Amino acid sequence: MVYELDIPEKPNFLQGVDYTATNLDQPAFSRIAYFIQLESIDYGHQYVWVSMDSFTTIVSHTGVPCSGCEQGTIQTNVNSVQVVSNMPGLSGTNLSGNLEFFPSNYGRGNSANIPGASDTLLDSGDKPGRGSGYGCMQVHVDNPSNLDRPRNNIFSLNGFQHGARADLGIGGSPIGHPDWTFAQNTDIYSVKKLQVYVKAA
């Protein structure tokens, strides 16, 4: 495990993230994984584990992309993705996907040319801005039951830099934007835990 975070209701991560555990002393790694666990009256107990081939060689760049964390914008495709979840329609193996880790604001329009992404909703192909802003940490993966459908939102954590209620969810949002942008719903969760792992090469 590299990072563990109990996500605050109103995170203020502009200059750094208040991880509950950090272990950056890692050997070279070949895969990166994220585990999210949520508990709420609205959705019950939810979890997702998503692992993928490494998209960076810098272990600190696997965490929340805050403006003061020096990792910058990460908008990239990921391969050999495995998803295990108790949420219907998310679990699968050897899938393709993409990341949106932005410390900035971001806008509509499929600027990343992601198959099936919307030009009118905020989802898997959004356009990142510059500098500090709203912030998002999102993983999107092909739908394992129908590869021609738009990519599933696996998890999203957005709006974590300015001390306001953040956006958080596993799977696609049932209302509004599929990536949970502007949901401002962290108050509904009694448990909201994020863990980041790497696998030694």
NORCOR-V986141 format. One record per residue. N is the residue number from 1. RES is the residue in one letter. SS is DSSP state (~ for helix, > for strand, _ for the rest). BURIAL is 1 if it has 24 or more other ideal C-beta (glycine too) atoms within 12 Angstrom, else 0. D_FIRST is the distance of its C-alpha to the first C-alpha in Angstrom with 2 decimals. Layout:
BEGIN
N & RES & SS & BURIAL & D_FIRST
N & RES & SS & BURIAL & D_FIRST
END
This chain:
BEGIN
1 & M & _ & 1 & 0.00
2 & V & _ & 1 & 3.80
3 & Y & > & 1 & 5.89
4 & E & > & 1 & 7.51
5 & L & > & 1 & 11.20
6 & D & > & 0 & 14.25
7 & I & _ & 1 & 16.51
8 & P & _ & 1 & 19.89
9 & E & _ & 0 & 23.09
10 & K & _ & 0 & 24.34
11 & P & _ & 1 & 21.59
12 & N & _ & 1 & 22.96
13 & F & _ & 1 & 20.42
14 & L & _ & 1 & 23.16
15 & Q & _ & 0 & 22.38
16 & G & _ & 0 & 18.71
17 & V & _ & 1 & 16.02
18 & D & _ & 0 & 15.76
19 & Y & _ & 1 & 12.05
20 & T & _ & 0 & 11.79
21 & A & > & 0 & 8.76
22 & T & > & 0 & 7.97
23 & N & _ & 0 & 6.83
24 & L & _ & 0 & 8.91
25 & D & _ & 0 & 10.16
26 & Q & _ & 1 & 9.18
27 & P & _ & 0 & 12.02
28 & A & _ & 0 & 13.62
29 & F & > & 1 & 11.87
30 & S & > & 0 & 13.88
31 & R & > & 1 & 12.01
32 & I & > & 1 & 9.88
33 & A & > & 1 & 9.17
34 & Y & > & 1 & 9.63
35 & F & > & 1 & 10.22
36 & I & > & 1 & 13.09
37 & Q & > & 1 & 15.07
38 & L & > & 1 & 18.52
39 & E & > & 0 & 21.55
40 & S & > & 0 & 25.03
41 & I & _ & 0 & 28.69
42 & D & _ & 0 & 29.25
43 & Y & _ & 1 & 26.71
44 & G & > & 0 & 25.60
45 & H & > & 0 & 22.17
46 & Q & > & 1 & 20.22
47 & Y & > & 1 & 16.91
48 & V & > & 1 & 15.71
49 & W & > & 1 & 13.06
50 & V & > & 1 & 13.83
51 & S & > & 1 & 12.77
52 & M & > & 1 & 14.88
53 & D & > & 1 & 15.95
54 & S & _ & 1 & 14.65
55 & F & _ & 1 & 16.70
56 & T & _ & 1 & 15.94
57 & T & _ & 0 & 15.55
58 & I & _ & 0 & 14.42
59 & V & ~ & 1 & 10.72
60 & S & ~ & 1 & 11.81
61 & H & ~ & 1 & 13.72
62 & T & ~ & 1 & 11.03
63 & G & _ & 1 & 11.30
64 & V & _ & 1 & 14.40
65 & P & _ & 1 & 17.46
66 & C & _ & 1 & 19.48
67 & S & ~ & 1 & 22.67
68 & G & ~ & 0 & 21.72
69 & C & ~ & 1 & 18.39
70 & E & _ & 0 & 20.33
71 & Q & _ & 1 & 18.70
72 & G & _ & 0 & 21.80
73 & T & _ & 1 & 22.55
74 & I & > & 1 & 20.63
75 & Q & > & 1 & 22.90
76 & T & > & 1 & 22.45
77 & N & > & 1 & 22.72
78 & V & > & 1 & 19.92
79 & N & > & 0 & 20.71
80 & S & > & 1 & 19.97
81 & V & > & 1 & 18.27
82 & Q & > & 1 & 17.46
83 & V & > & 1 & 17.60
84 & V & > & 1 & 17.55
85 & S & > & 1 & 18.95
86 & N & _ & 0 & 21.63
87 & M & _ & 1 & 23.33
88 & P & _ & 0 & 26.35
89 & G & _ & 0 & 26.49
90 & L & _ & 1 & 22.89
91 & S & _ & 1 & 21.67
92 & G & > & 1 & 22.43
93 & T & > & 0 & 21.58
94 & N & > & 0 & 22.39
95 & L & > & 1 & 22.99
96 & S & > & 1 & 23.37
97 & G & > & 1 & 22.17
98 & N & > & 1 & 21.75
99 & L & > & 1 & 19.75
100 & E & > & 1 & 21.37
101 & F & > & 1 & 19.32
102 & F & > & 1 & 22.25
103 & P & _ & 1 & 22.67
104 & S & _ & 1 & 26.33
105 & N & _ & 1 & 28.74
106 & Y & > & 1 & 29.21
107 & G & > & 1 & 32.20
108 & R & _ & 0 & 33.65
109 & G & _ & 0 & 34.77
110 & N & _ & 1 & 33.09
111 & S & _ & 1 & 32.77
112 & A & _ & 1 & 30.06
113 & N & _ & 0 & 32.40
114 & I & _ & 1 & 29.94
115 & P & _ & 1 & 31.95
116 & G & _ & 1 & 33.16
117 & A & _ & 1 & 31.77
118 & S & _ & 1 & 34.20
119 & D & _ & 0 & 36.27
120 & T & _ & 0 & 36.98
121 & L & _ & 1 & 33.77
122 & L & _ & 1 & 30.37
123 & D & _ & 1 & 28.09
124 & S & _ & 1 & 26.40
125 & G & _ & 1 & 28.68
126 & D & _ & 1 & 29.18
127 & K & > & 1 & 30.49
128 & P & > & 1 & 28.36
129 & G & _ & 0 & 30.31
130 & R & _ & 0 & 30.16
131 & G & _ & 0 & 28.93
132 & S & _ & 1 & 27.29
133 & G & _ & 1 & 27.88
134 & Y & _ & 1 & 26.67
135 & G & _ & 1 & 23.28
136 & C & > & 1 & 21.43
137 & M & > & 1 & 18.08
138 & Q & > & 1 & 19.18
139 & V & > & 1 & 18.47
140 & H & > & 1 & 21.68
141 & V & > & 1 & 22.32
142 & D & _ & 1 & 25.62
143 & N & _ & 1 & 27.21
144 & P & _ & 1 & 26.92
145 & S & _ & 0 & 30.34
146 & N & _ & 0 & 32.19
147 & L & _ & 0 & 31.04
148 & D & _ & 0 & 34.01
149 & R & _ & 0 & 32.78
150 & P & _ & 1 & 30.78
151 & R & _ & 1 & 27.01
152 & N & > & 1 & 25.11
153 & N & > & 1 & 23.09
154 & I & > & 1 & 19.73
155 & F & > & 1 & 18.47
156 & S & > & 1 & 19.72
157 & L & > & 1 & 19.11
158 & N & > & 1 & 22.20
159 & G & _ & 1 & 24.36
160 & F & _ & 1 & 21.79
161 & Q & _ & 1 & 23.53
162 & H & _ & 0 & 26.73
163 & G & _ & 0 & 26.39
164 & A & _ & 1 & 27.81
165 & R & _ & 1 & 26.70
166 & A & _ & 1 & 24.10
167 & D & > & 1 & 23.97
168 & L & > & 1 & 21.39
169 & G & > & 1 & 21.58
170 & I & > & 1 & 20.47
171 & G & _ & 1 & 23.07
172 & G & _ & 1 & 26.13
173 & S & _ & 1 & 27.84
174 & P & _ & 0 & 31.01
175 & I & _ & 0 & 32.97
176 & G & _ & 0 & 33.15
177 & H & _ & 1 & 30.88
178 & P & _ & 1 & 28.63
179 & D & _ & 1 & 25.55
180 & W & _ & 1 & 26.16
181 & T & _ & 1 & 27.47
182 & F & _ & 1 & 29.66
183 & A & _ & 1 & 28.73
184 & Q & _ & 1 & 27.97
185 & N & _ & 1 & 26.79
186 & T & ~ & 1 & 23.87
187 & D & ~ & 0 & 26.40
188 & I & ~ & 1 & 26.67
189 & Y & > & 1 & 23.18
190 & S & > & 0 & 22.76
191 & V & > & 0 & 19.03
192 & K & > & 1 & 17.01
193 & K & > & 1 & 13.24
194 & L & > & 1 & 10.81
195 & Q & > & 1 & 7.08
196 & V & > & 1 & 5.84
197 & Y & > & 1 & 4.32
198 & V & > & 1 & 6.59
199 & K & > & 0 & 9.00
200 & A & > & 0 & 11.09
201 & A & _ & 0 & 14.60
END
